[in-house]
């Protein structure tokens, strides 16, 4: 699940499974006011903030992102920032 230029969003109790070689949740540049809670990720990269600094001269902001009560199994990473 990738997010691009989001303003306010709530994800709750979503059972993502078998998302091999993908991010379970990825916050893209300019994502703000997001809550993700009660989520299970299986077989993914985990939760990422990604693609920051991809375009020269662009300011990338990710703020007010809250992640609560997340469980992960068989993930390559837990939480990460990709630049």
mmCIF file of the N, C-alpha and C atoms, coordinates in Angstrom:
data_MODEL
# 
_entry.id   MODEL 
# 
loop_
_atom_site.group_PDB 
_atom_site.id 
_atom_site.type_symbol 
_atom_site.label_atom_id 
_atom_site.label_alt_id 
_atom_site.label_comp_id 
_atom_site.label_asym_id 
_atom_site.label_entity_id 
_atom_site.label_seq_id 
_atom_site.pdbx_PDB_ins_code 
_atom_site.Cartn_x 
_atom_site.Cartn_y 
_atom_site.Cartn_z 
_atom_site.occupancy 
_atom_site.B_iso_or_equiv 
_atom_site.pdbx_formal_charge 
_atom_site.auth_seq_id 
_atom_site.auth_comp_id 
_atom_site.auth_asym_id 
_atom_site.auth_atom_id 
_atom_site.pdbx_PDB_model_num 
ATOM 1   N N  . UNK A 1 1  ? 0.849  -1.146  0.000  1.00 0.00 ? 1  UNK A N  1 
ATOM 2   C CA . UNK A 1 1  ? 0.000  0.000   0.000  1.00 0.00 ? 1  UNK A CA 1 
ATOM 3   C C  . UNK A 1 1  ? 0.905  1.221   0.000  1.00 0.00 ? 1  UNK A C  1 
ATOM 4   N N  . UNK A 1 2  ? 0.937  1.975   -1.084 1.00 0.00 ? 2  UNK A N  1 
ATOM 5   C CA . UNK A 1 2  ? 1.742  3.183   -1.150 1.00 0.00 ? 2  UNK A CA 1 
ATOM 6   C C  . UNK A 1 2  ? 0.843  4.397   -1.012 1.00 0.00 ? 2  UNK A C  1 
ATOM 7   N N  . UNK A 1 3  ? 1.386  5.408   -0.356 1.00 0.00 ? 3  UNK A N  1 
ATOM 8   C CA . UNK A 1 3  ? 0.606  6.627   -0.138 1.00 0.00 ? 3  UNK A CA 1 
ATOM 9   C C  . UNK A 1 3  ? 1.346  7.802   -0.743 1.00 0.00 ? 3  UNK A C  1 
ATOM 10  N N  . UNK A 1 4  ? 0.668  8.586   -1.524 1.00 0.00 ? 4  UNK A N  1 
ATOM 11  C CA . UNK A 1 4  ? 1.278  9.719   -2.194 1.00 0.00 ? 4  UNK A CA 1 
ATOM 12  C C  . UNK A 1 4  ? 0.399  10.951  -2.008 1.00 0.00 ? 4  UNK A C  1 
ATOM 13  N N  . UNK A 1 5  ? 0.959  11.989  -1.416 1.00 0.00 ? 5  UNK A N  1 
ATOM 14  C CA . UNK A 1 5  ? 0.287  13.272  -1.210 1.00 0.00 ? 5  UNK A CA 1 
ATOM 15  C C  . UNK A 1 5  ? -1.073 13.124  -0.530 1.00 0.00 ? 5  UNK A C  1 
ATOM 16  N N  . UNK A 1 6  ? -1.030 12.486  0.622  1.00 0.00 ? 6  UNK A N  1 
ATOM 17  C CA . UNK A 1 6  ? -2.253 12.286  1.391  1.00 0.00 ? 6  UNK A CA 1 
ATOM 18  C C  . UNK A 1 6  ? -2.357 13.341  2.466  1.00 0.00 ? 6  UNK A C  1 
ATOM 19  N N  . UNK A 1 7  ? -3.573 13.726  2.821  1.00 0.00 ? 7  UNK A N  1 
ATOM 20  C CA . UNK A 1 7  ? -3.763 14.731  3.850  1.00 0.00 ? 7  UNK A CA 1 
ATOM 21  C C  . UNK A 1 7  ? -4.218 14.130  5.168  1.00 0.00 ? 7  UNK A C  1 
ATOM 22  N N  . UNK A 1 8  ? -5.323 13.450  5.225  1.00 0.00 ? 8  UNK A N  1 
ATOM 23  C CA . UNK A 1 8  ? -5.758 12.818  6.463  1.00 0.00 ? 8  UNK A CA 1 
ATOM 24  C C  . UNK A 1 8  ? -6.297 11.441  6.143  1.00 0.00 ? 8  UNK A C  1 
ATOM 25  N N  . UNK A 1 9  ? -5.772 10.442  6.834  1.00 0.00 ? 9  UNK A N  1 
ATOM 26  C CA . UNK A 1 9  ? -6.142 9.076   6.516  1.00 0.00 ? 9  UNK A CA 1 
ATOM 27  C C  . UNK A 1 9  ? -5.997 8.210   7.755  1.00 0.00 ? 9  UNK A C  1 
ATOM 28  N N  . UNK A 1 10 ? -6.933 7.282   7.953  1.00 0.00 ? 10 UNK A N  1 
ATOM 29  C CA . UNK A 1 10 ? -6.868 6.334   9.052  1.00 0.00 ? 10 UNK A CA 1 
ATOM 30  C C  . UNK A 1 10 ? -7.003 4.931   8.499  1.00 0.00 ? 10 UNK A C  1 
ATOM 31  N N  . UNK A 1 11 ? -6.011 4.077   8.796  1.00 0.00 ? 11 UNK A N  1 
ATOM 32  C CA . UNK A 1 11 ? -6.078 2.658   8.466  1.00 0.00 ? 11 UNK A CA 1 
ATOM 33  C C  . UNK A 1 11 ? -6.135 1.908   9.771  1.00 0.00 ? 11 UNK A C  1 
ATOM 34  N N  . UNK A 1 12 ? -7.106 1.020   9.918  1.00 0.00 ? 12 UNK A N  1 
ATOM 35  C CA . UNK A 1 12 ? -7.231 0.291   11.165 1.00 0.00 ? 12 UNK A CA 1 
ATOM 36  C C  . UNK A 1 12 ? -7.673 -1.141  10.910 1.00 0.00 ? 12 UNK A C  1 
ATOM 37  N N  . UNK A 1 13 ? -7.039 -2.061  11.612 1.00 0.00 ? 13 UNK A N  1 
ATOM 38  C CA . UNK A 1 13 ? -7.406 -3.476  11.597 1.00 0.00 ? 13 UNK A CA 1 
ATOM 39  C C  . UNK A 1 13 ? -7.429 -4.082  10.197 1.00 0.00 ? 13 UNK A C  1 
ATOM 40  N N  . UNK A 1 14 ? -6.351 -3.887  9.462  1.00 0.00 ? 14 UNK A N  1 
ATOM 41  C CA . UNK A 1 14 ? -6.239 -4.450  8.119  1.00 0.00 ? 14 UNK A CA 1 
ATOM 42  C C  . UNK A 1 14 ? -5.279 -5.636  8.155  1.00 0.00 ? 14 UNK A C  1 
ATOM 43  N N  . UNK A 1 15 ? -5.725 -6.822  7.783  1.00 0.00 ? 15 UNK A N  1 
ATOM 44  C CA . UNK A 1 15 ? -4.859 -8.008  7.847  1.00 0.00 ? 15 UNK A CA 1 
ATOM 45  C C  . UNK A 1 15 ? -4.094 -8.238  6.554  1.00 0.00 ? 15 UNK A C  1 
ATOM 46  N N  . UNK A 1 16 ? -3.052 -7.459  6.296  1.00 0.00 ? 16 UNK A N  1 
ATOM 47  C CA . UNK A 1 16 ? -2.264 -7.673  5.088  1.00 0.00 ? 16 UNK A CA 1 
ATOM 48  C C  . UNK A 1 16 ? -1.416 -8.915  5.265  1.00 0.00 ? 16 UNK A C  1 
ATOM 49  N N  . UNK A 1 17 ? -1.508 -9.825  4.323  1.00 0.00 ? 17 UNK A N  1 
ATOM 50  C CA . UNK A 1 17 ? -0.693 -11.033 4.383  1.00 0.00 ? 17 UNK A CA 1 
ATOM 51  C C  . UNK A 1 17 ? -0.132 -11.325 3.007  1.00 0.00 ? 17 UNK A C  1 
ATOM 52  N N  . UNK A 1 18 ? 0.962  -12.028 3.011  1.00 0.00 ? 18 UNK A N  1 
ATOM 53  C CA . UNK A 1 18 ? 1.577  -12.473 1.766  1.00 0.00 ? 18 UNK A CA 1 
ATOM 54  C C  . UNK A 1 18 ? 1.820  -11.334 0.787  1.00 0.00 ? 18 UNK A C  1 
ATOM 55  N N  . UNK A 1 19 ? 2.510  -10.311 1.252  1.00 0.00 ? 19 UNK A N  1 
ATOM 56  C CA . UNK A 1 19 ? 2.878  -9.199  0.366  1.00 0.00 ? 19 UNK A CA 1 
ATOM 57  C C  . UNK A 1 19 ? 4.381  -9.275  0.102  1.00 0.00 ? 19 UNK A C  1 
ATOM 58  N N  . UNK A 1 20 ? 4.809  -10.430 -0.332 1.00 0.00 ? 20 UNK A N  1 
ATOM 59  C CA . UNK A 1 20 ? 6.228  -10.722 -0.526 1.00 0.00 ? 20 UNK A CA 1 
ATOM 60  C C  . UNK A 1 20 ? 6.917  -9.670  -1.378 1.00 0.00 ? 20 UNK A C  1 
ATOM 61  N N  . UNK A 1 21 ? 8.081  -9.244  -0.885 1.00 0.00 ? 21 UNK A N  1 
ATOM 62  C CA . UNK A 1 21 ? 8.950  -8.296  -1.583 1.00 0.00 ? 21 UNK A CA 1 
ATOM 63  C C  . UNK A 1 21 ? 8.312  -6.938  -1.822 1.00 0.00 ? 21 UNK A C  1 
ATOM 64  N N  . UNK A 1 22 ? 7.282  -6.586  -1.039 1.00 0.00 ? 22 UNK A N  1 
ATOM 65  C CA . UNK A 1 22 ? 6.676  -5.265  -1.104 1.00 0.00 ? 22 UNK A CA 1 
ATOM 66  C C  . UNK A 1 22 ? 6.660  -4.667  0.292  1.00 0.00 ? 22 UNK A C  1 
ATOM 67  N N  . UNK A 1 23 ? 6.495  -3.357  0.376  1.00 0.00 ? 23 UNK A N  1 
ATOM 68  C CA . UNK A 1 23 ? 6.292  -2.714  1.665  1.00 0.00 ? 23 UNK A CA 1 
ATOM 69  C C  . UNK A 1 23 ? 4.871  -3.008  2.118  1.00 0.00 ? 23 UNK A C  1 
ATOM 70  N N  . UNK A 1 24 ? 4.700  -3.299  3.385  1.00 0.00 ? 24 UNK A N  1 
ATOM 71  C CA . UNK A 1 24 ? 3.349  -3.490  3.914  1.00 0.00 ? 24 UNK A CA 1 
ATOM 72  C C  . UNK A 1 24 ? 2.622  -2.148  3.858  1.00 0.00 ? 24 UNK A C  1 
ATOM 73  N N  . UNK A 1 25 ? 3.287  -1.101  4.331  1.00 0.00 ? 25 UNK A N  1 
ATOM 74  C CA . UNK A 1 25 ? 2.778  0.270   4.225  1.00 0.00 ? 25 UNK A CA 1 
ATOM 75  C C  . UNK A 1 25 ? 3.968  1.140   3.877  1.00 0.00 ? 25 UNK A C  1 
ATOM 76  N N  . UNK A 1 26 ? 3.810  2.037   2.924  1.00 0.00 ? 26 UNK A N  1 
ATOM 77  C CA . UNK A 1 26 ? 4.876  2.946   2.533  1.00 0.00 ? 26 UNK A CA 1 
ATOM 78  C C  . UNK A 1 26 ? 4.332  4.361   2.453  1.00 0.00 ? 26 UNK A C  1 
ATOM 79  N N  . UNK A 1 27 ? 4.908  5.252   3.238  1.00 0.00 ? 27 UNK A N  1 
ATOM 80  C CA . UNK A 1 27 ? 4.511  6.663   3.218  1.00 0.00 ? 27 UNK A CA 1 
ATOM 81  C C  . UNK A 1 27 ? 5.414  7.396   2.241  1.00 0.00 ? 27 UNK A C  1 
ATOM 82  N N  . UNK A 1 28 ? 4.840  7.929   1.207  1.00 0.00 ? 28 UNK A N  1 
ATOM 83  C CA . UNK A 1 28 ? 5.587  8.640   0.178  1.00 0.00 ? 28 UNK A CA 1 
ATOM 84  C C  . UNK A 1 28 ? 5.721  10.118  0.542  1.00 0.00 ? 28 UNK A C  1 
ATOM 85  N N  . UNK A 1 29 ? 6.573  10.874  -0.175 1.00 0.00 ? 29 UNK A N  1 
ATOM 86  C CA . UNK A 1 29 ? 6.748  12.292  0.127  1.00 0.00 ? 29 UNK A CA 1 
ATOM 87  C C  . UNK A 1 29 ? 5.411  13.043  0.152  1.00 0.00 ? 29 UNK A C  1 
ATOM 88  N N  . UNK A 1 30 ? 5.329  13.990  1.071  1.00 0.00 ? 30 UNK A N  1 
ATOM 89  C CA . UNK A 1 30 ? 4.171  14.868  1.251  1.00 0.00 ? 30 UNK A CA 1 
ATOM 90  C C  . UNK A 1 30 ? 2.949  14.133  1.786  1.00 0.00 ? 30 UNK A C  1 
ATOM 91  N N  . UNK A 1 31 ? 3.172  13.082  2.560  1.00 0.00 ? 31 UNK A N  1 
ATOM 92  C CA . UNK A 1 31 ? 2.099  12.391  3.274  1.00 0.00 ? 31 UNK A CA 1 
ATOM 93  C C  . UNK A 1 31 ? 2.024  12.978  4.679  1.00 0.00 ? 31 UNK A C  1 
ATOM 94  N N  . UNK A 1 32 ? 0.847  13.400  5.083  1.00 0.00 ? 32 UNK A N  1 
ATOM 95  C CA . UNK A 1 32 ? 0.692  13.998  6.415  1.00 0.00 ? 32 UNK A CA 1 
ATOM 96  C C  . UNK A 1 32 ? -0.614 13.541  7.048  1.00 0.00 ? 32 UNK A C  1 
ATOM 97  N N  . UNK A 1 33 ? -0.656 13.614  8.385  1.00 0.00 ? 33 UNK A N  1 
ATOM 98  C CA . UNK A 1 33 ? -1.858 13.303  9.160  1.00 0.00 ? 33 UNK A CA 1 
ATOM 99  C C  . UNK A 1 33 ? -2.395 11.904  8.863  1.00 0.00 ? 33 UNK A C  1 
ATOM 100 N N  . UNK A 1 34 ? -1.567 10.906  9.125  1.00 0.00 ? 34 UNK A N  1 
ATOM 101 C CA . UNK A 1 34 ? -1.941 9.518   8.841  1.00 0.00 ? 34 UNK A CA 1 
ATOM 102 C C  . UNK A 1 34 ? -1.829 8.693   10.120 1.00 0.00 ? 34 UNK A C  1 
ATOM 103 N N  . UNK A 1 35 ? -2.824 7.870   10.366 1.00 0.00 ? 35 UNK A N  1 
ATOM 104 C CA . UNK A 1 35 ? -2.804 6.932   11.487 1.00 0.00 ? 35 UNK A CA 1 
ATOM 105 C C  . UNK A 1 35 ? -2.948 5.526   10.920 1.00 0.00 ? 35 UNK A C  1 
ATOM 106 N N  . UNK A 1 36 ? -2.027 4.647   11.290 1.00 0.00 ? 36 UNK A N  1 
ATOM 107 C CA . UNK A 1 36 ? -2.110 3.238   10.929 1.00 0.00 ? 36 UNK A CA 1 
ATOM 108 C C  . UNK A 1 36 ? -2.071 2.468   12.246 1.00 0.00 ? 36 UNK A C  1 
ATOM 109 N N  . UNK A 1 37 ? -3.090 1.642   12.507 1.00 0.00 ? 37 UNK A N  1 
ATOM 110 C CA . UNK A 1 37 ? -3.114 0.913   13.771 1.00 0.00 ? 37 UNK A CA 1 
ATOM 111 C C  . UNK A 1 37 ? -3.762 -0.456  13.612 1.00 0.00 ? 37 UNK A C  1 
ATOM 112 N N  . UNK A 1 38 ? -3.419 -1.346  14.544 1.00 0.00 ? 38 UNK A N  1 
ATOM 113 C CA . UNK A 1 38 ? -3.980 -2.707  14.574 1.00 0.00 ? 38 UNK A CA 1 
ATOM 114 C C  . UNK A 1 38 ? -3.788 -3.429  13.243 1.00 0.00 ? 38 UNK A C  1 
ATOM 115 N N  . UNK A 1 39 ? -2.560 -3.492  12.795 1.00 0.00 ? 39 UNK A N  1 
ATOM 116 C CA . UNK A 1 39 ? -2.241 -4.047  11.486 1.00 0.00 ? 39 UNK A CA 1 
ATOM 117 C C  . UNK A 1 39 ? -1.293 -5.230  11.650 1.00 0.00 ? 39 UNK A C  1 
ATOM 118 N N  . UNK A 1 40 ? -1.469 -6.270  10.845 1.00 0.00 ? 40 UNK A N  1 
ATOM 119 C CA . UNK A 1 40 ? -0.520 -7.383  10.803 1.00 0.00 ? 40 UNK A CA 1 
ATOM 120 C C  . UNK A 1 40 ? 0.086  -7.464  9.406  1.00 0.00 ? 40 UNK A C  1 
ATOM 121 N N  . UNK A 1 41 ? 1.409  -7.467  9.342  1.00 0.00 ? 41 UNK A N  1 
ATOM 122 C CA . UNK A 1 41 ? 2.125  -7.580  8.069  1.00 0.00 ? 41 UNK A CA 1 
ATOM 123 C C  . UNK A 1 41 ? 2.864  -8.910  8.051  1.00 0.00 ? 41 UNK A C  1 
ATOM 124 N N  . UNK A 1 42 ? 2.708  -9.675  6.987  1.00 0.00 ? 42 UNK A N  1 
ATOM 125 C CA . UNK A 1 42 ? 3.385  -10.955 6.848  1.00 0.00 ? 42 UNK A CA 1 
ATOM 126 C C  . UNK A 1 42 ? 4.100  -11.009 5.508  1.00 0.00 ? 42 UNK A C  1 
ATOM 127 N N  . UNK A 1 43 ? 5.384  -11.347 5.537  1.00 0.00 ? 43 UNK A N  1 
ATOM 128 C CA . UNK A 1 43 ? 6.134  -11.549 4.299  1.00 0.00 ? 43 UNK A CA 1 
ATOM 129 C C  . UNK A 1 43 ? 6.351  -10.281 3.495  1.00 0.00 ? 43 UNK A C  1 
ATOM 130 N N  . UNK A 1 44 ? 6.712  -9.185  4.153  1.00 0.00 ? 44 UNK A N  1 
ATOM 131 C CA . UNK A 1 44 ? 6.901  -7.908  3.451  1.00 0.00 ? 44 UNK A CA 1 
ATOM 132 C C  . UNK A 1 44 ? 8.230  -7.292  3.856  1.00 0.00 ? 44 UNK A C  1 
ATOM 133 N N  . UNK A 1 45 ? 8.465  -6.055  3.409  1.00 0.00 ? 45 UNK A N  1 
ATOM 134 C CA . UNK A 1 45 ? 9.619  -5.273  3.858  1.00 0.00 ? 45 UNK A CA 1 
ATOM 135 C C  . UNK A 1 45 ? 9.303  -4.549  5.153  1.00 0.00 ? 45 UNK A C  1 
ATOM 136 N N  . UNK A 1 46 ? 8.064  -4.540  5.565  1.00 0.00 ? 46 UNK A N  1 
ATOM 137 C CA . UNK A 1 46 ? 7.672  -3.834  6.781  1.00 0.00 ? 46 UNK A CA 1 
ATOM 138 C C  . UNK A 1 46 ? 7.027  -2.495  6.456  1.00 0.00 ? 46 UNK A C  1 
ATOM 139 N N  . UNK A 1 47 ? 7.261  -1.526  7.314  1.00 0.00 ? 47 UNK A N  1 
ATOM 140 C CA . UNK A 1 47 ? 6.669  -0.190  7.145  1.00 0.00 ? 47 UNK A CA 1 
ATOM 141 C C  . UNK A 1 47 ? 7.774  0.777   6.752  1.00 0.00 ? 47 UNK A C  1 
ATOM 142 N N  . UNK A 1 48 ? 7.556  1.515   5.678  1.00 0.00 ? 48 UNK A N  1 
ATOM 143 C CA . UNK A 1 48 ? 8.608  2.368   5.130  1.00 0.00 ? 48 UNK A CA 1 
ATOM 144 C C  . UNK A 1 48 ? 8.144  3.802   4.923  1.00 0.00 ? 48 UNK A C  1 
ATOM 145 N N  . UNK A 1 49 ? 9.086  4.698   5.080  1.00 0.00 ? 49 UNK A N  1 
ATOM 146 C CA . UNK A 1 49 ? 8.936  6.065   4.586  1.00 0.00 ? 49 UNK A CA 1 
ATOM 147 C C  . UNK A 1 49 ? 9.865  6.099   3.395  1.00 0.00 ? 49 UNK A C  1 
ATOM 148 N N  . UNK A 1 50 ? 9.320  6.332   2.195  1.00 0.00 ? 50 UNK A N  1 
ATOM 149 C CA . UNK A 1 50 ? 10.149 6.086   1.032  1.00 0.00 ? 50 UNK A CA 1 
ATOM 150 C C  . UNK A 1 50 ? 10.199 7.133   -0.041 1.00 0.00 ? 50 UNK A C  1 
ATOM 151 N N  . UNK A 1 51 ? 11.227 6.997   -0.849 1.00 0.00 ? 51 UNK A N  1 
ATOM 152 C CA . UNK A 1 51 ? 11.450 7.822   -2.034 1.00 0.00 ? 51 UNK A CA 1 
ATOM 153 C C  . UNK A 1 51 ? 11.670 9.292   -1.694 1.00 0.00 ? 51 UNK A C  1 
ATOM 154 N N  . UNK A 1 52 ? 12.254 9.552   -0.518 1.00 0.00 ? 52 UNK A N  1 
ATOM 155 C CA . UNK A 1 52 ? 12.572 10.933  -0.158 1.00 0.00 ? 52 UNK A CA 1 
ATOM 156 C C  . UNK A 1 52 ? 13.795 11.381  -0.946 1.00 0.00 ? 52 UNK A C  1 
ATOM 157 N N  . UNK A 1 53 ? 13.764 12.599  -1.445 1.00 0.00 ? 53 UNK A N  1 
ATOM 158 C CA . UNK A 1 53 ? 14.885 13.130  -2.200 1.00 0.00 ? 53 UNK A CA 1 
ATOM 159 C C  . UNK A 1 53 ? 15.000 12.577  -3.602 1.00 0.00 ? 53 UNK A C  1 
ATOM 160 N N  . UNK A 1 54 ? 13.943 12.010  -4.100 1.00 0.00 ? 54 UNK A N  1 
ATOM 161 C CA . UNK A 1 54 ? 13.979 11.396  -5.429 1.00 0.00 ? 54 UNK A CA 1 
ATOM 162 C C  . UNK A 1 54 ? 14.113 12.436  -6.537 1.00 0.00 ? 54 UNK A C  1 
ATOM 163 N N  . UNK A 1 55 ? 13.502 13.606  -6.345 1.00 0.00 ? 55 UNK A N  1 
ATOM 164 C CA . UNK A 1 55 ? 13.530 14.639  -7.381 1.00 0.00 ? 55 UNK A CA 1 
ATOM 165 C C  . UNK A 1 55 ? 14.328 15.841  -6.905 1.00 0.00 ? 55 UNK A C  1 
ATOM 166 N N  . UNK A 1 56 ? 15.348 16.204  -7.645 1.00 0.00 ? 56 UNK A N  1 
ATOM 167 C CA . UNK A 1 56 ? 16.219 17.324  -7.311 1.00 0.00 ? 56 UNK A CA 1 
ATOM 168 C C  . UNK A 1 56 ? 15.407 18.615  -7.247 1.00 0.00 ? 56 UNK A C  1 
ATOM 169 N N  . UNK A 1 57 ? 15.623 19.400  -6.198 1.00 0.00 ? 57 UNK A N  1 
ATOM 170 C CA . UNK A 1 57 ? 14.953 20.686  -6.068 1.00 0.00 ? 57 UNK A CA 1 
ATOM 171 C C  . UNK A 1 57 ? 13.573 20.625  -5.434 1.00 0.00 ? 57 UNK A C  1 
ATOM 172 N N  . UNK A 1 58 ? 13.070 19.425  -5.152 1.00 0.00 ? 58 UNK A N  1 
ATOM 173 C CA . UNK A 1 58 ? 11.758 19.257  -4.522 1.00 0.00 ? 58 UNK A CA 1 
ATOM 174 C C  . UNK A 1 58 ? 11.938 19.029  -3.027 1.00 0.00 ? 58 UNK A C  1 
ATOM 175 N N  . UNK A 1 59 ? 11.089 19.668  -2.232 1.00 0.00 ? 59 UNK A N  1 
ATOM 176 C CA . UNK A 1 59 ? 11.095 19.449  -0.798 1.00 0.00 ? 59 UNK A CA 1 
ATOM 177 C C  . UNK A 1 59 ? 10.113 18.339  -0.469 1.00 0.00 ? 59 UNK A C  1 
ATOM 178 N N  . UNK A 1 60 ? 10.585 17.337  0.234  1.00 0.00 ? 60 UNK A N  1 
ATOM 179 C CA . UNK A 1 60 ? 9.738  16.201  0.600  1.00 0.00 ? 60 UNK A CA 1 
ATOM 180 C C  . UNK A 1 60 ? 9.433  16.259  2.093  1.00 0.00 ? 60 UNK A C  1 
ATOM 181 N N  . UNK A 1 61 ? 8.158  16.209  2.429  1.00 0.00 ? 61 UNK A N  1 
ATOM 182 C CA . UNK A 1 61 ? 7.724  16.270  3.821  1.00 0.00 ? 61 UNK A CA 1 
ATOM 183 C C  . UNK A 1 61 ? 6.871  15.036  4.127  1.00 0.00 ? 61 UNK A C  1 
ATOM 184 N N  . UNK A 1 62 ? 7.191  14.383  5.218  1.00 0.00 ? 62 UNK A N  1 
ATOM 185 C CA . UNK A 1 62 ? 6.331  13.336  5.781  1.00 0.00 ? 62 UNK A CA 1 
ATOM 186 C C  . UNK A 1 62 ? 6.209  13.703  7.254  1.00 0.00 ? 62 UNK A C  1 
ATOM 187 N N  . UNK A 1 63 ? 4.986  14.010  7.700  1.00 0.00 ? 63 UNK A N  1 
ATOM 188 C CA . UNK A 1 63 ? 4.828  14.440  9.089  1.00 0.00 ? 63 UNK A CA 1 
ATOM 189 C C  . UNK A 1 63 ? 3.485  13.985  9.650  1.00 0.00 ? 63 UNK A C  1 
ATOM 190 N N  . UNK A 1 64 ? 3.440  13.989  10.957 1.00 0.00 ? 64 UNK A N  1 
ATOM 191 C CA . UNK A 1 64 ? 2.233  13.577  11.681 1.00 0.00 ? 64 UNK A CA 1 
ATOM 192 C C  . UNK A 1 64 ? 1.752  12.204  11.225 1.00 0.00 ? 64 UNK A C  1 
ATOM 193 N N  . UNK A 1 65 ? 2.682  11.260  11.189 1.00 0.00 ? 65 UNK A N  1 
ATOM 194 C CA . UNK A 1 65 ? 2.382  9.871   10.865 1.00 0.00 ? 65 UNK A CA 1 
ATOM 195 C C  . UNK A 1 65 ? 2.491  9.073   12.166 1.00 0.00 ? 65 UNK A C  1 
ATOM 196 N N  . UNK A 1 66 ? 1.423  8.436   12.544 1.00 0.00 ? 66 UNK A N  1 
ATOM 197 C CA . UNK A 1 66 ? 1.372  7.666   13.782 1.00 0.00 ? 66 UNK A CA 1 
ATOM 198 C C  . UNK A 1 66 ? 1.075  6.209   13.461 1.00 0.00 ? 66 UNK A C  1 
ATOM 199 N N  . UNK A 1 67 ? 1.931  5.314   13.957 1.00 0.00 ? 67 UNK A N  1 
ATOM 200 C CA . UNK A 1 67 ? 1.786  3.886   13.706 1.00 0.00 ? 67 UNK A CA 1 
ATOM 201 C C  . UNK A 1 67 ? 1.729  3.191   15.066 1.00 0.00 ? 67 UNK A C  1 
ATOM 202 N N  . UNK A 1 68 ? 0.626  2.495   15.345 1.00 0.00 ? 68 UNK A N  1 
ATOM 203 C CA . UNK A 1 68 ? 0.391  1.859   16.639 1.00 0.00 ? 68 UNK A CA 1 
ATOM 204 C C  . UNK A 1 68 ? 0.001  0.393   16.472 1.00 0.00 ? 68 UNK A C  1 
ATOM 205 N N  . UNK A 1 69 ? 0.396  -0.409  17.438 1.00 0.00 ? 69 UNK A N  1 
ATOM 206 C CA . UNK A 1 69 ? -0.081 -1.782  17.547 1.00 0.00 ? 69 UNK A CA 1 
ATOM 207 C C  . UNK A 1 69 ? 0.055  -2.569  16.240 1.00 0.00 ? 69 UNK A C  1 
ATOM 208 N N  . UNK A 1 70 ? 1.288  -2.644  15.754 1.00 0.00 ? 70 UNK A N  1 
ATOM 209 C CA . UNK A 1 70 ? 1.579  -3.338  14.502 1.00 0.00 ? 70 UNK A CA 1 
ATOM 210 C C  . UNK A 1 70 ? 2.322  -4.628  14.825 1.00 0.00 ? 70 UNK A C  1 
ATOM 211 N N  . UNK A 1 71 ? 1.933  -5.709  14.196 1.00 0.00 ? 71 UNK A N  1 
ATOM 212 C CA . UNK A 1 71 ? 2.697  -6.951  14.325 1.00 0.00 ? 71 UNK A CA 1 
ATOM 213 C C  . UNK A 1 71 ? 3.214  -7.343  12.946 1.00 0.00 ? 71 UNK A C  1 
ATOM 214 N N  . UNK A 1 72 ? 4.408  -7.934  12.945 1.00 0.00 ? 72 UNK A N  1 
ATOM 215 C CA . UNK A 1 72 ? 5.022  -8.332  11.681 1.00 0.00 ? 72 UNK A CA 1 
ATOM 216 C C  . UNK A 1 72 ? 5.620  -9.718  11.825 1.00 0.00 ? 72 UNK A C  1 
ATOM 217 N N  . UNK A 1 73 ? 5.542  -10.494 10.761 1.00 0.00 ? 73 UNK A N  1 
ATOM 218 C CA . UNK A 1 73 ? 6.220  -11.789 10.728 1.00 0.00 ? 73 UNK A CA 1 
ATOM 219 C C  . UNK A 1 73 ? 6.810  -11.985 9.337  1.00 0.00 ? 73 UNK A C  1 
ATOM 220 N N  . UNK A 1 74 ? 7.943  -12.638 9.296  1.00 0.00 ? 74 UNK A N  1 
ATOM 221 C CA . UNK A 1 74 ? 8.628  -12.923 8.022  1.00 0.00 ? 74 UNK A CA 1 
ATOM 222 C C  . UNK A 1 74 ? 8.922  -11.662 7.222  1.00 0.00 ? 74 UNK A C  1 
ATOM 223 N N  . UNK A 1 75 ? 9.272  -10.566 7.900  1.00 0.00 ? 75 UNK A N  1 
ATOM 224 C CA . UNK A 1 75 ? 9.592  -9.322  7.202  1.00 0.00 ? 75 UNK A CA 1 
ATOM 225 C C  . UNK A 1 75 ? 11.101 -9.154  7.099  1.00 0.00 ? 75 UNK A C  1 
ATOM 226 N N  . UNK A 1 76 ? 11.546 -8.464  6.050  1.00 0.00 ? 76 UNK A N  1 
ATOM 227 C CA . UNK A 1 76 ? 12.986 -8.214  5.894  1.00 0.00 ? 76 UNK A CA 1 
ATOM 228 C C  . UNK A 1 76 ? 13.429 -7.045  6.758  1.00 0.00 ? 76 UNK A C  1 
ATOM 229 N N  . UNK A 1 77 ? 12.546 -6.110  7.041  1.00 0.00 ? 77 UNK A N  1 
ATOM 230 C CA . UNK A 1 77 ? 12.842 -4.959  7.879  1.00 0.00 ? 77 UNK A CA 1 
ATOM 231 C C  . UNK A 1 77 ? 11.649 -4.749  8.809  1.00 0.00 ? 77 UNK A C  1 
ATOM 232 N N  . UNK A 1 78 ? 11.833 -3.950  9.836  1.00 0.00 ? 78 UNK A N  1 
ATOM 233 C CA . UNK A 1 78 ? 10.705 -3.565  10.681 1.00 0.00 ? 78 UNK A CA 1 
ATOM 234 C C  . UNK A 1 78 ? 10.149 -2.250  10.156 1.00 0.00 ? 78 UNK A C  1 
ATOM 235 N N  . UNK A 1 79 ? 10.804 -1.185  10.535 1.00 0.00 ? 79 UNK A N  1 
ATOM 236 C CA . UNK A 1 79 ? 10.465 0.151   10.018 1.00 0.00 ? 79 UNK A CA 1 
ATOM 237 C C  . UNK A 1 79 ? 11.740 0.710   9.403  1.00 0.00 ? 79 UNK A C  1 
ATOM 238 N N  . UNK A 1 80 ? 11.582 1.448   8.304  1.00 0.00 ? 80 UNK A N  1 
ATOM 239 C CA . UNK A 1 80 ? 12.776 1.994   7.639  1.00 0.00 ? 80 UNK A CA 1 
ATOM 240 C C  . UNK A 1 80 ? 12.456 3.279   6.916  1.00 0.00 ? 80 UNK A C  1 
ATOM 241 N N  . UNK A 1 81 ? 13.488 4.068   6.687  1.00 0.00 ? 81 UNK A N  1 
ATOM 242 C CA . UNK A 1 81 ? 13.397 5.279   5.888  1.00 0.00 ? 81 UNK A CA 1 
ATOM 243 C C  . UNK A 1 81 ? 14.260 5.069   4.662  1.00 0.00 ? 81 UNK A C  1 
ATOM 244 N N  . UNK A 1 82 ? 13.651 5.165   3.484  1.00 0.00 ? 82 UNK A N  1 
ATOM 245 C CA . UNK A 1 82 ? 14.387 4.971   2.224  1.00 0.00 ? 82 UNK A CA 1 
ATOM 246 C C  . UNK A 1 82 ? 14.652 6.341   1.618  1.00 0.00 ? 82 UNK A C  1 
ATOM 247 N N  . UNK A 1 83 ? 15.926 6.613   1.329  1.00 0.00 ? 83 UNK A N  1 
ATOM 248 C CA . UNK A 1 83 ? 16.288 7.882   0.678  1.00 0.00 ? 83 UNK A CA 1 
ATOM 249 C C  . UNK A 1 83 ? 17.020 7.604   -0.602 1.00 0.00 ? 83 UNK A C  1 
# 
